[in-house]
Amino acid sequence: APRWALLAFGHDISIKIRTKVLKKVCPTRWGARHDAIFSLKERYIDVLKSLTHIILNSNKTSEKTLASGLKKKLETFEFILILCMWKPILRSLRIVSKRLQNINKDLEAASNMIQMAVTSTQDIRDNYQHILNISKELYKKWNIPVTYPNERKKQAVKYFDEIYGDRRLNTNEDNFKVQIFFPVMDSVLSQLVARFKGTHEI
């Protein structure tokens, strides 16, 4: 399909079509993570419609149960916030990652690229309200009622040097900032700063 789109519509339209296709997450590539988040955001409503179709039409109980549980999680305000939070983070890291791939053994240039990522991530951290506003706009656009669960869920085990991006908490706007947003941003920043220092020590 992507190749057909390139031949039929040209490069620019082909890119737009490819960005709307859901992507798998590759844990070793920042670009793949960004593409996965971006495509999910672009196709969010279609994903919900597909899950609803499975719930209403599937003959398999296991499929209906899985689809129902997934749809319920996707429709929480917490999920939308996390989606909107990770997109600019990964976009910044994706840009730096691509540029670093084109830099041949130039440590100074690599250091400058990482510093750019640190600055960009810090700007995101300092603008929580902006992320919150984007999330609310999407909720309104997608016609999803803003609801906050009251029960606290269990967290998965977090291993050393792992980013906090997959924490599972039921939360509201206020404690999301303290319990999820700041820990994620600080974890990303600390890892970027560590790599920045590493380039200076070589």
C-alpha positions as CSV (number, residue, x, y, z in Angstrom):
1,A,0.0,0.0,0.0
2,P,2.7,2.6,0.8
3,R,4.5,1.8,-2.4
4,W,1.3,2.1,-4.4
5,A,0.5,5.4,-2.7
6,L,3.9,6.7,-3.7
7,L,3.4,5.8,-7.4
8,A,-0.2,7.0,-7.5
9,F,-0.1,10.3,-5.5
10,G,3.6,11.3,-5.2
11,H,6.0,11.7,-2.3
12,D,4.1,14.2,-0.1
13,I,0.7,12.5,-0.2
14,S,2.4,9.1,0.2
15,I,4.0,10.3,3.5
16,K,0.6,11.4,4.8
17,I,-0.9,8.0,4.0
18,R,2.0,6.2,5.7
19,T,1.6,8.3,8.9
20,K,-2.0,7.2,9.2
21,V,-1.1,3.5,9.3
22,L,-0.7,2.0,12.8
23,K,2.9,1.2,13.5
24,K,4.5,-1.5,15.7
25,V,6.7,-0.3,18.5
26,C,10.4,-1.0,18.1
27,P,12.1,-0.8,21.6
28,T,15.5,0.0,20.1
29,R,14.5,2.9,17.8
30,W,13.2,6.3,19.0
31,G,11.9,7.0,15.5
32,A,9.7,3.8,15.6
33,R,8.3,4.8,19.0
34,H,7.4,8.3,17.7
35,D,5.8,6.8,14.6
36,A,3.7,4.4,16.7
37,I,2.5,7.2,19.0
38,F,1.8,9.5,16.2
39,S,-0.1,7.0,14.1
40,L,-2.2,5.9,17.1
41,K,-3.2,9.5,17.8
42,E,-4.1,10.0,14.1
43,R,-6.2,6.8,14.0
44,Y,-7.5,7.0,17.5
45,I,-11.2,7.2,16.6
46,D,-10.8,4.4,14.0
47,V,-9.2,2.2,16.6
48,L,-12.2,2.8,19.0
49,K,-14.6,2.0,16.1
50,S,-12.8,-1.2,15.3
51,L,-12.8,-2.3,19.0
52,T,-16.6,-1.5,19.2
53,H,-17.2,-3.6,16.0
54,I,-15.4,-6.5,17.7
55,I,-17.4,-6.1,20.9
56,L,-20.7,-6.1,19.0
57,N,-20.0,-8.7,16.3
58,S,-17.3,-11.1,17.5
59,N,-18.4,-14.7,18.3
60,K,-15.4,-15.2,20.5
61,T,-15.9,-14.3,24.2
62,S,-12.1,-13.9,24.6
63,E,-11.9,-11.4,21.8
64,K,-14.9,-9.4,23.0
65,T,-13.5,-9.3,26.6
66,L,-10.1,-8.2,25.4
67,A,-11.5,-5.5,23.0
68,S,-13.8,-4.2,25.8
69,G,-11.0,-3.9,28.3
70,L,-8.7,-2.2,25.8
71,K,-11.4,0.2,24.7
72,K,-12.1,1.2,28.3
73,K,-8.5,2.0,28.9
74,L,-8.2,4.0,25.6
75,E,-11.2,6.1,26.6
76,T,-9.7,7.3,29.9
77,F,-8.4,10.9,30.2
78,E,-5.2,9.4,31.7
79,F,-4.5,7.6,28.4
80,I,-5.1,10.8,26.3
81,L,-2.8,12.7,28.6
82,I,0.0,10.1,28.3
83,L,-0.5,10.0,24.5
84,C,-0.2,13.8,24.3
85,M,2.8,13.9,26.7
86,W,4.9,11.3,24.9
87,K,4.3,12.6,21.4
88,P,6.5,15.8,21.8
89,I,9.1,14.0,23.8
90,L,9.5,11.3,21.2
91,R,9.4,13.8,18.4
92,S,12.3,15.7,19.9
93,L,14.3,12.5,20.4
94,R,13.5,11.3,16.9
95,I,14.9,14.4,15.4
96,V,18.1,14.2,17.4
97,S,18.4,10.5,16.7
98,K,18.1,11.0,12.9
99,R,20.7,13.8,12.9
100,L,23.1,11.7,15.0
101,Q,22.9,8.9,12.4
102,N,24.2,11.3,9.8
103,I,27.1,12.5,12.0
104,N,30.3,10.6,11.3
105,K,32.4,10.4,14.5
106,D,31.9,14.1,15.3
107,L,31.6,14.1,19.1
108,E,31.1,17.9,19.3
109,A,28.2,17.8,16.9
110,A,26.7,14.8,18.8
111,S,27.0,16.6,22.0
112,N,25.2,19.6,20.6
113,M,22.4,17.4,19.3
114,I,21.9,15.9,22.7
115,Q,22.0,19.3,24.4
116,M,19.2,20.4,22.0
117,A,17.2,17.4,23.1
118,V,17.7,18.3,26.7
119,T,16.6,21.9,26.1
120,S,13.5,20.7,24.2
121,T,12.6,18.2,26.8
122,Q,13.0,20.8,29.6
123,D,10.7,23.1,27.7
124,I,8.0,20.3,27.6
125,R,8.4,19.7,31.3
126,D,7.9,23.4,32.0
127,N,4.7,23.5,30.0
128,Y,2.4,20.9,31.6
129,Q,-0.6,23.2,31.1
130,H,-0.1,23.1,27.4
131,I,-0.1,19.3,27.3
132,L,-3.2,19.4,29.5
133,N,-5.0,21.8,27.1
134,I,-4.1,19.7,24.1
135,S,-5.5,16.6,25.8
136,K,-8.8,18.4,26.6
137,E,-9.1,19.7,23.1
138,L,-8.7,16.1,21.8
139,Y,-11.3,14.9,24.3
140,K,-13.7,17.5,23.0
141,K,-12.9,16.8,19.4
142,W,-13.3,13.1,19.8
143,N,-16.5,13.6,21.8
144,I,-15.3,11.6,24.8
145,P,-16.6,12.5,28.3
146,V,-13.8,13.4,30.7
147,T,-13.9,10.9,33.6
148,Y,-11.5,10.1,36.3
149,P,-11.4,6.6,37.9
150,N,-11.2,6.6,41.7
151,E,-9.4,3.4,42.3
152,R,-5.6,3.2,42.3
153,K,-4.2,0.4,40.1
154,K,-1.2,-1.7,40.7
155,Q,2.1,-0.7,39.0
156,A,4.2,-3.0,36.9
157,V,7.7,-3.7,38.2
158,K,10.1,-1.1,37.0
159,Y,13.7,-2.2,36.5
160,F,16.8,-0.1,36.8
161,D,17.4,2.4,33.9
162,E,13.8,1.9,32.6
163,I,11.7,5.0,31.8
164,Y,8.5,5.6,33.7
165,G,6.4,5.8,30.6
166,D,4.4,2.6,31.3
167,R,3.2,3.4,34.8
168,R,-0.4,2.5,35.4
169,L,-2.2,4.9,37.8
170,N,-5.7,6.1,38.1
171,T,-5.5,9.8,38.5
172,N,-6.9,13.3,38.0
173,E,-5.4,16.4,36.5
174,D,-3.6,17.5,39.6
175,N,-1.9,14.3,40.7
176,F,-1.1,13.3,37.1
177,K,1.3,16.2,37.0
178,V,3.1,15.0,40.2
179,Q,2.8,11.3,39.9
180,I,3.3,10.7,36.2
181,F,4.2,13.8,34.2
182,F,7.2,15.0,36.3
183,P,8.6,11.5,37.0
184,V,8.6,10.7,33.2
185,M,10.1,14.1,32.3
186,D,12.8,13.9,35.0
187,S,13.7,10.3,34.0
188,V,14.1,11.3,30.3
189,L,16.1,14.4,31.3
190,S,18.4,12.5,33.6
191,Q,19.2,9.9,30.9
192,L,19.8,12.6,28.3
193,V,22.1,14.6,30.7
194,A,24.0,11.4,31.5
195,R,24.6,10.8,27.8
196,F,25.5,14.5,27.3
197,K,28.1,14.1,30.0
198,G,29.3,10.9,28.5
199,T,30.2,12.7,25.2
200,H,32.3,15.2,27.1
201,E,34.2,12.5,29.0
202,I,35.3,10.6,25.9
